[in-house]
């Protein structure tokens, strides 16, 4: 059985075992290798290099998934901060139902599909539906 099969990471999905693997200490990692070596058939030894390569690949994949999650979080935070800068500005775009609107942004919220601009008239425009920022509505001076 391959290491990826044992750890539950061979199907490309995240599992508790796959997440636990990323937190293995060097001592635990070494123990896995030594256990593998002790349990192999001396007449048909396992390819230790292949085992190490599999373990390395699993760690690399887990690291890539964690990095992807962190980047997604940063993008969402930046989108929310950008949307907050639109409060008090007149915008134009499509609502969640596809209706074209033009109104002043009253507030910003986070929905299941991302950042939402809440307009004074009660309509809601997802950031992905925004197509124009028209002007400030607050007169300065």
N, C-alpha and C positions, 0 to 999 in steps of 0.2 A: 504494500500500500504506500502511496506517495505521501510526503509530508503535507502537501496541500489537502489531500483527502482526509488526513487525520485532523488537521486544524480546521476543516470546514471552509477553506477559502478558495477551493478549486472551482466553485460555480460562479465566481465573479460578484457575489453579493457579500455584504457585510454581515458577519455573525459575531456572537459573543466570543467564540473561540478565535476568530480572526482579529477582533479588537484586543483580546487578551494577549495574542502573539506579539503585537506591537509593543507591549509593555514588558516583554521578557528581559530579564537581566542577563548579563554576560554569563553568569554562573548557570542560570537555567538553560540558556542556549547551549552551553558546553555539556550540560547533563543530557540534553536531548541527543547530541551528537554521540556521546559516549554510550548511551543506551542503545542507539542504533548500531554502533560498532559491536557491542557485546552480544546483541541478539541476532547478528547475521550468521549465515551458514559459512563456515570457514572454507568449504569446498566451492562455494559460489558467493564470493563476497559482493556486497552491495557497492555501488559506485558512490563513494563518499563525496567525491567532487560534485556529482549530480545532486546529492542531498544538500550540500552547502549552497549550490546554485539555486535550488528550489526555495530554501529558507531565505536566501538573499532576495530572490524575486518577490516572495510574499511580503517581506519587510518593505521593499521598495514600493510595491503596489499600495500597501497600507499607508505609507508615508505620502504617496501621491493623492490618495483619497482625503487624507487629513488636510493637506495643503489646499486641495480644491474646495473643501468646506470652509476653510478660513478665508480664501479669496472671495467666495460667494458672500460671506458675511460682510467683508469689507465693501464689496460692490453695493450691497443693500444699504449699508450705513451711509455711503457716499450719495446714493440716490435719494435717501431720506433727507440728508443735509441739503442737497441741491433743491429739493422740493420745498423745504422750509424757507429757503431764500425767495420763493415765489409768493409767499404770503403778502397780500396787499397789492399784487400785480394782476392786471387783466390778462387772461390767457384764453386760448382757443384750442379746442380739441374734440375728441369723441368720448362720450360717456361709456360706461361699462356695457350699455345696451346698444351702442353704435350711433347714438343721437349726437349731432353736431351742436356744440354749445360755445358761448363766449361769455365769460363772467369773471368776477374778481375772486381770487383764491382767499378763502376765509381761514382754512386750517389744512393740516396735512395729517394723514393717518396711514397705518400700515395694514393692508389687507392680505388675504391668502395669496393673491397674485402680485404682491409688491406694494409700492407706494401709491397712495391715492390722494389727489387734490380735491378737497371739499370746497365747493364754490358757494358764494353768498346766497344764490338762489336755490340751494339745496341739491344741486346736481353734483355728481362725483365723476372725476376724470382720472383714470389711471395714468401714471407718468408715461407709459408706453403709448397712450392715446393723445398726448399733448403734441400739438404741431406748431403753435405760435405763442410767444410771450409778447403782448402788445404794448403795455406801458404801465408805469406806476399810476395808481389812482390817488395816492396821497400827494397833495401839493406841498412842495417844500418852499420855505421862505417866509 
